[in-house]
Amino acid sequence: MLRQKDMEYSMLMAHRQFLSGLEKSVDMLKDEINEVEGIREACTDEWCTSREDFLDYLHKSIYAISEPRWADKEDSEKIHELRNRVKDLYTHFKGATA
């Protein structure tokens, strides 16, 4: 039983670390989009395409996360928050590059 608890704890920590990494990626992309928001020339086809591809990747990664049964409510809320942030960021990106 102790071994199972250790495995669950290890998986939970890895899960939280993964979520933290995704959150940092969302923050970095948001900062980058904010920087070029007022500069229409900055949105070259290459830049826009690569950022949109990265947004798609984040979206798929976050929506593919299954919530571990041993995760607590805060972990579930973090996943839902990240999903909402990526949707909002995509809307912001489309507005900034239109």
N, CA, C and O atoms as CSV, one atom per row, in Angstrom:
chain,resi,resn,atom,element,x,y,z
A,1,MET,N,N,0.828,-1.195,0.000
A,1,MET,CA,C,0.000,0.000,0.000
A,1,MET,C,C,0.872,1.258,0.000
A,1,MET,O,O,0.567,2.233,-0.686
A,2,LEU,N,N,1.950,1.225,0.770
A,2,LEU,CA,C,2.846,2.364,0.828
A,2,LEU,C,C,3.469,2.623,-0.541
A,2,LEU,O,O,3.641,3.772,-0.948
A,3,ARG,N,N,3.799,1.560,-1.234
A,3,ARG,CA,C,4.409,1.698,-2.554
A,3,ARG,C,C,3.427,2.350,-3.535
A,3,ARG,O,O,3.821,3.178,-4.356
A,4,GLN,N,N,2.170,1.979,-3.445
A,4,GLN,CA,C,1.160,2.581,-4.313
A,4,GLN,C,C,1.017,4.077,-4.020
A,4,GLN,O,O,0.897,4.885,-4.941
A,5,LYS,N,N,1.030,4.435,-2.760
A,5,LYS,CA,C,0.942,5.850,-2.378
A,5,LYS,C,C,2.139,6.627,-2.922
A,5,LYS,O,O,1.989,7.751,-3.401
A,6,ASP,N,N,3.331,6.021,-2.846
A,6,ASP,CA,C,4.528,6.667,-3.381
A,6,ASP,C,C,4.416,6.869,-4.893
A,6,ASP,O,O,4.807,7.912,-5.416
A,7,MET,N,N,3.884,5.872,-5.585
A,7,MET,CA,C,3.704,5.983,-7.031
A,7,MET,C,C,2.682,7.070,-7.365
A,7,MET,O,O,2.898,7.864,-8.280
A,8,GLU,N,N,1.584,7.107,-6.634
A,8,GLU,CA,C,0.577,8.136,-6.870
A,8,GLU,C,C,1.156,9.517,-6.622
A,8,GLU,O,O,0.913,10.442,-7.398
A,9,TYR,N,N,1.914,9.662,-5.556
A,9,TYR,CA,C,2.531,10.950,-5.242
A,9,TYR,C,C,3.494,11.366,-6.351
A,9,TYR,O,O,3.507,12.523,-6.770
A,10,SER,N,N,4.293,10.419,-6.820
A,10,SER,CA,C,5.240,10.699,-7.891
A,10,SER,C,C,4.515,11.129,-9.165
A,10,SER,O,O,4.937,12.074,-9.832
A,11,MET,N,N,3.440,10.446,-9.498
A,11,MET,CA,C,2.645,10.797,-10.679
A,11,MET,C,C,1.982,12.161,-10.511
A,11,MET,O,O,1.911,12.937,-11.463
A,12,LEU,N,N,1.505,12.452,-9.328
A,12,LEU,CA,C,0.867,13.735,-9.060
A,12,LEU,C,C,1.873,14.870,-9.220
A,12,LEU,O,O,1.553,15.906,-9.803
A,13,MET,N,N,3.079,14.683,-8.709
A,13,MET,CA,C,4.108,15.713,-8.844
A,13,MET,C,C,4.492,15.916,-10.309
A,13,MET,O,O,4.699,17.050,-10.740
A,14,ALA,N,N,4.589,14.839,-11.070
A,14,ALA,CA,C,4.893,14.951,-12.499
A,14,ALA,C,C,3.757,15.671,-13.227
A,14,ALA,O,O,3.997,16.495,-14.109
A,15,HIS,N,N,2.533,15.354,-12.851
A,15,HIS,CA,C,1.353,15.995,-13.431
A,15,HIS,C,C,1.381,17.505,-13.155
A,15,HIS,O,O,1.142,18.310,-14.055
A,16,ARG,N,N,1.667,17.871,-11.929
A,16,ARG,CA,C,1.727,19.292,-11.560
A,16,ARG,C,C,2.866,20.008,-12.280
A,16,ARG,O,O,2.718,21.159,-12.691
A,17,GLN,N,N,3.990,19.333,-12.431
A,17,GLN,CA,C,5.117,19.927,-13.137
A,17,GLN,C,C,4.756,20.153,-14.610
A,17,GLN,O,O,5.109,21.180,-15.189
A,18,PHE,N,N,4.060,19.199,-15.203
A,18,PHE,CA,C,3.614,19.333,-16.591
A,18,PHE,C,C,2.664,20.519,-16.732
A,18,PHE,O,O,2.794,21.315,-17.662
A,19,LEU,N,N,1.708,20.636,-15.809
A,19,LEU,CA,C,0.774,21.763,-15.839
A,19,LEU,C,C,1.511,23.086,-15.673
A,19,LEU,O,O,1.181,24.072,-16.333
A,20,SER,N,N,2.489,23.107,-14.809
A,20,SER,CA,C,3.281,24.319,-14.595
A,20,SER,C,C,4.019,24.715,-15.875
A,20,SER,O,O,4.091,25.897,-16.215
A,21,GLY,N,N,4.560,23.737,-16.574
A,21,GLY,CA,C,5.237,24.004,-17.842
A,21,GLY,C,C,4.281,24.540,-18.895
A,21,GLY,O,O,4.624,25.456,-19.642
A,22,LEU,N,N,3.083,23.971,-18.956
A,22,LEU,CA,C,2.087,24.473,-19.900
A,22,LEU,C,C,1.687,25.904,-19.555
A,22,LEU,O,O,1.514,26.742,-20.440
A,23,GLU,N,N,1.544,26.172,-18.270
A,23,GLU,CA,C,1.175,27.515,-17.837
A,23,GLU,C,C,2.253,28.529,-18.227
A,23,GLU,O,O,1.932,29.631,-18.671
A,24,LYS,N,N,3.513,28.170,-18.065
A,24,LYS,CA,C,4.612,29.053,-18.455
A,24,LYS,C,C,4.597,29.298,-19.966
A,24,LYS,O,O,4.857,30.412,-20.421
A,25,SER,N,N,4.295,28.261,-20.734
A,25,SER,CA,C,4.221,28.410,-22.192
A,25,SER,C,C,3.103,29.362,-22.587
A,25,SER,O,O,3.283,30.195,-23.476
A,26,VAL,N,N,1.957,29.246,-21.939
A,26,VAL,CA,C,0.833,30.142,-22.223
A,26,VAL,C,C,1.231,31.578,-21.881
A,26,VAL,O,O,0.942,32.499,-22.646
A,27,ASP,N,N,1.881,31.774,-20.752
A,27,ASP,CA,C,2.315,33.116,-20.338
A,27,ASP,C,C,3.304,33.717,-21.345
A,27,ASP,O,O,3.189,34.888,-21.705
A,28,MET,N,N,4.265,32.924,-21.792
A,28,MET,CA,C,5.258,33.420,-22.744
A,28,MET,C,C,4.609,33.799,-24.074
A,28,MET,O,O,4.939,34.830,-24.659
A,29,LEU,N,N,3.698,32.974,-24.540
A,29,LEU,CA,C,3.024,33.263,-25.797
A,29,LEU,C,C,2.145,34.505,-25.670
A,29,LEU,O,O,2.064,35.316,-26.593
A,30,LYS,N,N,1.491,34.644,-24.523
A,30,LYS,CA,C,0.665,35.827,-24.288
A,30,LYS,C,C,1.522,37.088,-24.324
A,30,LYS,O,O,1.141,38.081,-24.944
A,31,ASP,N,N,2.670,37.052,-23.665
A,31,ASP,CA,C,3.581,38.206,-23.667
A,31,ASP,C,C,4.040,38.545,-25.083
A,31,ASP,O,O,4.108,39.714,-25.461
A,32,GLU,N,N,4.349,37.527,-25.844
A,32,GLU,CA,C,4.815,37.740,-27.213
A,32,GLU,C,C,3.716,38.354,-28.080
A,32,GLU,O,O,3.982,39.258,-28.873
A,33,ILE,N,N,2.504,37.874,-27.933
A,33,ILE,CA,C,1.382,38.419,-28.704
A,33,ILE,C,C,1.113,39.868,-28.285
A,33,ILE,O,O,0.834,40.719,-29.130
A,34,ASN,N,N,1.197,40.142,-26.992
A,34,ASN,CA,C,0.995,41.514,-26.512
A,34,ASN,C,C,2.041,42.468,-27.074
A,34,ASN,O,O,1.729,43.624,-27.363
A,35,GLU,N,N,3.270,42.003,-27.230
A,35,GLU,CA,C,4.337,42.848,-27.756
A,35,GLU,C,C,4.084,43.294,-29.184
A,35,GLU,O,O,4.400,44.430,-29.540
A,36,VAL,N,N,3.528,42.432,-29.997
A,36,VAL,CA,C,3.320,42.767,-31.411
A,36,VAL,C,C,1.904,43.245,-31.700
A,36,VAL,O,O,1.564,43.519,-32.851
A,37,GLU,N,N,1.094,43.344,-30.687
A,37,GLU,CA,C,-0.301,43.708,-30.912
A,37,GLU,C,C,-0.443,45.042,-31.648
A,37,GLU,O,O,-1.280,45.164,-32.543
A,38,GLY,N,N,0.346,46.023,-31.290
A,38,GLY,CA,C,0.232,47.330,-31.918
A,38,GLY,C,C,1.041,47.475,-33.189
A,38,GLY,O,O,0.983,48.519,-33.839
A,39,ILE,N,N,1.790,46.459,-33.555
A,39,ILE,CA,C,2.679,46.543,-34.718
A,39,ILE,C,C,2.179,45.564,-35.778
A,39,ILE,O,O,2.547,44.390,-35.767
A,40,ARG,N,N,1.365,46.036,-36.667
A,40,ARG,CA,C,0.783,45.165,-37.698
A,40,ARG,C,C,1.846,44.532,-38.590
A,40,ARG,O,O,1.682,43.399,-39.041
A,41,GLU,N,N,2.946,45.264,-38.849
A,41,GLU,CA,C,4.003,44.749,-39.727
A,41,GLU,C,C,4.706,43.529,-39.121
A,41,GLU,O,O,5.306,42.729,-39.840
A,42,ALA,N,N,4.627,43.397,-37.800
A,42,ALA,CA,C,5.313,42.287,-37.126
A,42,ALA,C,C,4.651,40.955,-37.435
A,42,ALA,O,O,5.265,39.897,-37.301
A,43,CYS,N,N,3.417,41.017,-37.844
A,43,CYS,CA,C,2.687,39.773,-38.115
A,43,CYS,C,C,2.964,39.314,-39.540
A,43,CYS,O,O,2.103,39.411,-40.415
A,44,THR,N,N,4.153,38.823,-39.757
A,44,THR,CA,C,4.479,38.250,-41.056
A,44,THR,C,C,3.769,36.903,-41.152
A,44,THR,O,O,3.335,36.344,-40.145
A,45,ASP,N,N,3.661,36.399,-42.351
A,45,ASP,CA,C,2.997,35.106,-42.529
A,45,ASP,C,C,3.675,34.018,-41.697
A,45,ASP,O,O,3.009,33.184,-41.085
A,46,GLU,N,N,5.008,34.040,-41.685
A,46,GLU,CA,C,5.757,33.024,-40.935
A,46,GLU,C,C,5.484,33.135,-39.436
A,46,GLU,O,O,5.232,32.130,-38.772
A,47,TRP,N,N,5.535,34.363,-38.901
A,47,TRP,CA,C,5.309,34.576,-37.470
A,47,TRP,C,C,3.893,34.155,-37.088
A,47,TRP,O,O,3.698,33.408,-36.129
A,48,CYS,N,N,2.926,34.629,-37.830
A,48,CYS,CA,C,1.523,34.306,-37.507
A,48,CYS,C,C,1.255,32.804,-37.594
A,48,CYS,O,O,0.589,32.233,-36.731
A,49,THR,N,N,1.772,32.185,-38.623
A,49,THR,CA,C,1.555,30.751,-38.796
A,49,THR,C,C,2.186,29.951,-37.664
A,49,THR,O,O,1.573,29.026,-37.130
A,50,SER,N,N,3.414,30.312,-37.302
A,50,SER,CA,C,4.080,29.550,-36.242
A,50,SER,C,C,3.384,29.749,-34.899
A,50,SER,O,O,3.276,28.805,-34.116
A,51,ARG,N,N,2.910,30.963,-34.621
A,51,ARG,CA,C,2.207,31.207,-33.348
A,51,ARG,C,C,0.856,30.513,-33.321
A,51,ARG,O,O,0.439,29.989,-32.288
A,52,GLU,N,N,0.181,30.510,-34.447
A,52,GLU,CA,C,-1.106,29.820,-34.504
A,52,GLU,C,C,-0.916,28.312,-34.344
A,52,GLU,O,O,-1.711,27.649,-33.678
A,53,ASP,N,N,0.133,27.778,-34.953
A,53,ASP,CA,C,0.443,26.352,-34.783
A,53,ASP,C,C,0.741,26.034,-33.317
A,53,ASP,O,O,0.301,25.011,-32.793
A,54,PHE,N,N,1.492,26.920,-32.663
A,54,PHE,CA,C,1.819,26.700,-31.262
A,54,PHE,C,C,0.566,26.784,-30.386
A,54,PHE,O,O,0.409,26.006,-29.445
A,55,LEU,N,N,-0.322,27.727,-30.697
A,55,LEU,CA,C,-1.593,27.815,-29.972
A,55,LEU,C,C,-2.398,26.527,-30.147
A,55,LEU,O,O,-2.984,26.025,-29.187
A,56,ASP,N,N,-2.427,25.998,-31.357
A,56,ASP,CA,C,-3.127,24.737,-31.605
A,56,ASP,C,C,-2.517,23.607,-30.785
A,56,ASP,O,O,-3.234,22.778,-30.225
A,57,TYR,N,N,-1.178,23.581,-30.721
A,57,TYR,CA,C,-0.491,22.557,-29.948
A,57,TYR,C,C,-0.852,22.660,-28.460
A,57,TYR,O,O,-1.149,21.655,-27.813
A,58,LEU,N,N,-0.822,23.897,-27.925
A,58,LEU,CA,C,-1.194,24.096,-26.517
A,58,LEU,C,C,-2.632,23.659,-26.270
A,58,LEU,O,O,-2.931,22.993,-25.278
A,59,HIS,N,N,-3.509,24.037,-27.176
A,59,HIS,CA,C,-4.926,23.674,-27.044
A,59,HIS,C,C,-5.086,22.163,-26.987
A,59,HIS,O,O,-5.758,21.637,-26.100
A,60,LYS,N,N,-4.473,21.475,-27.926
A,60,LYS,CA,C,-4.577,20.011,-27.957
A,60,LYS,C,C,-3.960,19.387,-26.713
A,60,LYS,O,O,-4.511,18.439,-26.154
A,61,SER,N,N,-2.823,19.910,-26.279
A,61,SER,CA,C,-2.152,19.364,-25.100
A,61,SER,C,C,-2.996,19.523,-23.849
A,61,SER,O,O,-3.111,18.595,-23.049
A,62,ILE,N,N,-3.579,20.682,-23.681
A,62,ILE,CA,C,-4.370,20.951,-22.480
A,62,ILE,C,C,-5.681,20.177,-22.486
A,62,ILE,O,O,-6.110,19.675,-21.447
A,63,TYR,N,N,-6.315,20.078,-23.641
A,63,TYR,CA,C,-7.580,19.341,-23.701
A,63,TYR,C,C,-7.377,17.828,-23.663
A,63,TYR,O,O,-8.322,17.085,-23.396
A,64,ALA,N,N,-6.162,17.368,-23.925
A,64,ALA,CA,C,-5.883,15.928,-23.884
A,64,ALA,C,C,-5.581,15.432,-22.469
A,64,ALA,O,O,-5.488,14.227,-22.238
A,65,ILE,N,N,-5.430,16.351,-21.534
A,65,ILE,CA,C,-5.087,15.961,-20.168
A,65,ILE,C,C,-6.282,15.285,-19.516
A,65,ILE,O,O,-7.381,15.837,-19.464
A,66,SER,N,N,-6.047,14.100,-19.031
A,66,SER,CA,C,-7.085,13.451,-18.226
A,66,SER,C,C,-6.728,13.704,-16.764
A,66,SER,O,O,-5.569,13.602,-16.362
A,67,GLU,N,N,-7.724,14.028,-16.004
A,67,GLU,CA,C,-7.486,14.369,-14.607
A,67,GLU,C,C,-7.304,13.096,-13.791
A,67,GLU,O,O,-8.200,12.254,-13.733
A,68,PRO,N,N,-6.146,12.962,-13.165
A,68,PRO,CA,C,-5.909,11.766,-12.352
A,68,PRO,C,C,-6.925,11.668,-11.216
A,68,PRO,O,O,-7.351,12.683,-10.664
A,69,ARG,N,N,-7.301,10.469,-10.880
A,69,ARG,CA,C,-8.309,10.278,-9.826
A,69,ARG,C,C,-7.800,10.726,-8.465
A,69,ARG,O,O,-8.594,11.055,-7.584
A,70,TRP,N,N,-6.491,10.742,-8.285
A,70,TRP,CA,C,-5.936,11.131,-6.991
A,70,TRP,C,C,-5.625,12.634,-6.922
A,70,TRP,O,O,-5.161,13.124,-5.892
A,71,ALA,N,N,-5.880,13.363,-8.013
A,71,ALA,CA,C,-5.634,14.804,-8.008
A,71,ALA,C,C,-6.700,15.500,-7.158
A,71,ALA,O,O,-7.840,15.046,-7.060
A,72,ASP,N,N,-6.300,16.594,-6.559
A,72,ASP,CA,C,-7.264,17.313,-5.733
A,72,ASP,C,C,-7.993,18.378,-6.567
A,72,ASP,O,O,-7.729,18.541,-7.758
A,73,LYS,N,N,-8.898,19.082,-5.923
A,73,LYS,CA,C,-9.742,20.055,-6.614
A,73,LYS,C,C,-8.916,21.170,-7.259
A,73,LYS,O,O,-9.257,21.646,-8.342
A,74,GLU,N,N,-7.845,21.583,-6.606
A,74,GLU,CA,C,-6.996,22.639,-7.154
A,74,GLU,C,C,-6.384,22.236,-8.493
A,74,GLU,O,O,-6.253,23.061,-9.398
A,75,ASP,N,N,-6.011,20.964,-8.612
A,75,ASP,CA,C,-5.447,20.491,-9.869
A,75,ASP,C,C,-6.496,20.533,-10.978
A,75,ASP,O,O,-6.192,20.932,-12.102
A,76,SER,N,N,-7.710,20.129,-10.676
A,76,SER,CA,C,-8.795,20.179,-11.656
A,76,SER,C,C,-9.082,21.612,-12.071
A,76,SER,O,O,-9.286,21.895,-13.251
A,77,GLU,N,N,-9.097,22.505,-11.109
A,77,GLU,CA,C,-9.352,23.917,-11.408
A,77,GLU,C,C,-8.240,24.500,-12.280
A,77,GLU,O,O,-8.507,25.322,-13.157
A,78,LYS,N,N,-7.005,24.084,-12.045
A,78,LYS,CA,C,-5.871,24.553,-12.842
A,78,LYS,C,C,-6.037,24.145,-14.309
A,78,LYS,O,O,-5.765,24.931,-15.216
A,79,ILE,N,N,-6.484,22.913,-14.525
A,79,ILE,CA,C,-6.697,22.443,-15.896
A,79,ILE,C,C,-7.795,23.266,-16.568
A,79,ILE,O,O,-7.641,23.694,-17.712
A,80,HIS,N,N,-8.883,23.481,-15.869
A,80,HIS,CA,C,-9.986,24.266,-16.446
A,80,HIS,C,C,-9.554,25.716,-16.696
A,80,HIS,O,O,-9.942,26.316,-17.698
A,81,GLU,N,N,-8.765,26.266,-15.802
A,81,GLU,CA,C,-8.251,27.625,-15.974
A,81,GLU,C,C,-7.358,27.717,-17.211
A,81,GLU,O,O,-7.461,28.662,-17.994
A,82,LEU,N,N,-6.479,26.725,-17.379
A,82,LEU,CA,C,-5.597,26.723,-18.547
A,82,LEU,C,C,-6.394,26.596,-19.842
A,82,LEU,O,O,-6.066,27.239,-20.839
A,83,ARG,N,N,-7.422,25.784,-19.831
A,83,ARG,CA,C,-8.270,25.643,-21.020
A,83,ARG,C,C,-8.915,26.977,-21.374
A,83,ARG,O,O,-8.944,27.365,-22.542
A,84,ASN,N,N,-9.425,27.670,-20.385
A,84,ASN,CA,C,-10.043,28.973,-20.633
A,84,ASN,C,C,-9.018,30.003,-21.092
A,84,ASN,O,O,-9.300,30.814,-21.974
A,85,ARG,N,N,-7.832,29.972,-20.498
A,85,ARG,CA,C,-6.794,30.926,-20.885
A,85,ARG,C,C,-6.363,30.728,-22.336
A,85,ARG,O,O,-6.128,31.701,-23.052
A,86,VAL,N,N,-6.259,29.473,-22.772
A,86,VAL,CA,C,-5.860,29.210,-24.156
A,86,VAL,C,C,-6.951,29.677,-25.119
A,86,VAL,O,O,-6.650,30.239,-26.172
A,87,LYS,N,N,-8.209,29.448,-24.764
A,87,LYS,CA,C,-9.299,29.948,-25.620
A,87,LYS,C,C,-9.256,31.470,-25.708
A,87,LYS,O,O,-9.382,32.035,-26.795
A,88,ASP,N,N,-9.079,32.133,-24.569
A,88,ASP,CA,C,-9.011,33.593,-24.553
A,88,ASP,C,C,-7.792,34.103,-25.329
A,88,ASP,O,O,-7.873,35.111,-26.030
A,89,LEU,N,N,-6.673,33.405,-25.198
A,89,LEU,CA,C,-5.458,33.794,-25.894
A,89,LEU,C,C,-5.631,33.660,-27.403
A,89,LEU,O,O,-5.147,34.501,-28.159
A,90,TYR,N,N,-6.309,32.622,-27.838
A,90,TYR,CA,C,-6.559,32.448,-29.271
A,90,TYR,C,C,-7.419,33.596,-29.799
A,90,TYR,O,O,-7.158,34.131,-30.876
A,91,THR,N,N,-8.438,33.968,-29.040
A,91,THR,CA,C,-9.294,35.096,-29.429
A,91,THR,C,C,-8.478,36.376,-29.489
A,91,THR,O,O,-8.613,37.163,-30.427
A,92,HIS,N,N,-7.635,36.583,-28.492
A,92,HIS,CA,C,-6.764,37.760,-28.450
A,92,HIS,C,C,-5.799,37.757,-29.633
A,92,HIS,O,O,-5.576,38.794,-30.258
A,93,PHE,N,N,-5.229,36.600,-29.940
A,93,PHE,CA,C,-4.297,36.464,-31.066
A,93,PHE,C,C,-4.985,36.831,-32.361
A,93,PHE,O,O,-4.422,37.569,-33.170
A,94,LYS,N,N,-6.190,36.331,-32.576
A,94,LYS,CA,C,-6.910,36.626,-33.815
A,94,LYS,C,C,-7.227,38.116,-33.915
A,94,LYS,O,O,-7.174,38.696,-35.000
A,95,GLY,N,N,-7.556,38.732,-32.780
A,95,GLY,CA,C,-7.825,40.165,-32.772
A,95,GLY,C,C,-6.578,40.991,-33.030
A,95,GLY,O,O,-6.636,42.028,-33.690
A,96,ALA,N,N,-5.462,40.533,-32.513
A,96,ALA,CA,C,-4.196,41.273,-32.666
A,96,ALA,C,C,-3.626,41.153,-34.064
A,96,ALA,O,O,-2.894,42.037,-34.511
A,97,THR,N,N,-3.948,40.077,-34.763
A,97,THR,CA,C,-3.355,39.844,-36.076
A,97,THR,C,C,-4.321,40.137,-37.214
A,97,THR,O,O,-3.962,39.986,-38.382
A,98,ALA,N,N,-5.524,40.549,-36.895
A,98,ALA,CA,C,-6.517,40.810,-37.955
A,98,ALA,C,C,-6.219,42.086,-38.685
A,98,ALA,O,O,-6.950,42.457,-39.603
